Amino acid sequence: MKLLIIDDEERTREMLSKHLAWGELGVHEVETARNGLVALELCRSFRPDIVLCDIRMPKMDGIEFAKRLRESDLSCKLLFMSGFSDKEYLMSAIRMNALDYIEKPINLNKVREAVRAAVESRKHDEKKRLEERQLQDAYDEGLPYLRQEMVRKLITVPGSLHAQKALESRETFLLPPEGVYTVVVSSLYWQALQYPEDPKLVQETLLRRLNLNSTLASLQGICGFDSRQFLIFILPEAFGSSYREQRSVLEELYAEVAGMIGGNNIRFRMGVGDSIKERMQIPHSYRTALDACSLHYYSEGSRLIFASEIGGNRELATDWDMVRSLRRLLKQEELEAARYLIVSWTKQARAACDLDIVRLKDSYFQFLLVILDVAVQLGFTDTDEDTERRYIWKEIDRVPDLASMEEYILSFLDLFQLTAEPEGSSAKMREILQYIHKRFHEKGFAISEIAKHAGLNETYLCSLFKKQRGSTVKEYISSLRVEKAKELLLAKELKLYEVADRTGFTDANYFTTFFKKYAGCTPSEYRERMAK
């Protein structure tokens, strides 16, 4: 605690500052001033917790000083001293929220007890402020998720008693409990090879920033990600495709969100649902917004698509005859005919504009499975137990539009030409191997980073690597880490956790398990063997 003593009598200042054991009272810094004017200047840098102040002083008395101090500091504890015990000064002290009033001549015991009480009062206030700040921080931290849960309730079961009751808290949920609403559904697609290790972290950051955004707050709207990872906005009032229907408001919101996302790594688009007249119809607005958002898959240019633009869409289920034809053409190595078949399917897809994008993606997924399967059969590539196929649907699901999907699938036809272009493949493999050797020992080193460096998608990288090296990328990296660990284990001064750290492991126990799996013994056992 810091204490400031203000008195025009030097003797009083000396006595108070030097003849009390301030440290025992919890005061560790003491400063003095001869009048209120000097004290006010000192407070700018010293910022006292407690002020022990005379009332009658030249230039600026204690009451005027206290008034000026309270303009910038409401938390400081004031203790007044005066030889004039009249009502006027007492009332002024009360108005300044003084903690105590000490009469002169000064009694050190009374000063000691008054300061002790001020220290305890200050500690109590600080504890209370800390608790309030922690509660506010917890509330602020949880607010985006409370609103996200409300979004999920309103787009599925808007009539739930929980939602109805919660909406009464306008401070928390902003939305009016009744009225016209519009739902906006937003898709976020990372550019190829830019997908983050954990997209939920990006989503959480975006949610927090959106809930601090003044534009969204002024609209009294709430947002959150639904179970399919679309970003959903529920806005009061009606919005439409023309500027008289407040299109400009949505364009401003789009610009705000796009600015928060930043960079060119994420393609962000909005689908605007039908405006509805009551809360119970919010699921309808949500469904039409989803459909409008789906149209973005067929149109790369537009940023906003409205439900009024939906029409003439039809379902396009996987054509199994075409899948079988693709298999036949690939077995006969008729690559141009296979390419034409995929391009033809894309034309059908564009004409149909099926609003079920998952169904559309599945048709291309079936094509890709056939391509990889035939490539393996013909010896153009190889596969491990699961064909590294855990990447296949993950990558297909990340493709942002139909044109990119066609390009992605067609790229796999190059697998059938690997042996025809050995020099190009060898050069690419040298580039990949050099990069792996440079980075394999780093923590969190992932196949996605190799793919990004080589300019390949993960599935194609895994197929190419297995064909050229006879092992999977993961197996190759593991072998490098084991050999590096064996080399480091020969240095007896290195601790096991240091060896683990230098080979890319964050957990020493996992390193031991990993090493034993590939080397047949624990790191300690290996070190003992080499020492003999």
Beta strands, then each sheet from edge to edge (+ up, - down):
strand 1: 2-6
strand 2: 29-33
strand 3: 50-54
strand 4: 77-82
strand 5: 100-103
strand 6: 181-190
strand 7: 222-225
strand 8: 231-236
strand 9: 266-272
strand 10: 304-306
sheet 1: 2+ 1+ 3+ 4+ 5+
sheet 2: 7+ 8- 6+ 9- 10-
end
